[in-house]
Amino acid sequence: MFLKKKRYIAILIITIVTALSLVLLKPLWLTQLTELEAERIRLITPTQVAPASLDRINREQLMADLRWLADAERQGRAPGTPGGIAAREWIAEQFAEIGLEPAGTEGFFHPYSVKEHFSFSRWLRGRNATIPGVENAANVLGLLPGTVPGLKPLVLTAHYDHLGMHGDTIFYGADDNASGVAAMLELARYLKANPLQHPVLFVALDSEEKGLQGAVALFRTELLHAEQLAFNINIDMLSRDTQQLLFAVGTYHHPWLLPLLDELQPQSAVKLLPAHDRPWYLAGNTQDWTLSSDHGVFHQAGVPFIYFGVADHADYHTPEDTAEKVDVMFYHQVVETVLSFLTLLDQHLAQRETRP
């Protein structure tokens, strides 16, 4: 019995010492991991880009749509507000004019409401975990058929909501995320005339700023089923040049995307950087954007994804995120790059899915 007690005490002491060591060494350990990740990102950052020669996307229409969404009359497009409702109705009108098929529960619309709830994923990321409810919210969905029967749809997502108004101050949300929605509309116009082999489901999401609730509602209401989807491409914040960088998030989870990005880079006028998707035990305190926007919901549902976006900038989530701050040339080439990726992805997946 005495020997057993000594063994238990020894085990307890070792456990306490180990735990204390981990606590004391954790800051140093995380700092070292963060430095290693920063060096890894530096080494994989492209140093050259192609000339800005691609011109499939109508730049004037792209900017006209962005300005409409980010206009003061939209009052920041908060869910359920007159500005938010006007935005979703306008997006549905654009889908109809382009010739997309209605794919919501009520024509192009997918209405939903959410009660206040706790978000564990937001809590893990150190954000306010209590998400307020939303009323009179709605996603907007339009489908473009593909040329090969039987292929699952690619889902292109971009949230159209923003922070609305705080008192008399408008949070315009030009980059976040009028830029993504305007890009979606121009991509839809191009692909309508030049369809892919896969169907493409265009989804303008509401309530991203309130805990990704538009994306959650797609699966919660069973409008979408993960096993019936081929891939998610999420575009969120595309129009502000941060040293010509466009982040491509998701390659850590889906390494087969890396060769596609390698093939894409020589024809892109922006620097494609696959980063910000590695967990803390590999990347330290480097931000992990795996769950940072609507693609996170698709990822959690088991749908492969890529997220294209720029880094946060000084005007992020401020009233200064206006259409006048958009880097038009950079934005245009970003959308051209997303279009090139869609084409490569379509070819890659079609070959894989139709292979005997």
Order of alpha helices (4+ residues) and beta strands (2+ residues): alpha-alpha-alpha-beta-beta-beta-alpha-beta-beta-beta-beta-beta-alpha-beta-alpha-beta-beta-alpha-beta-alpha-alpha-beta-alpha
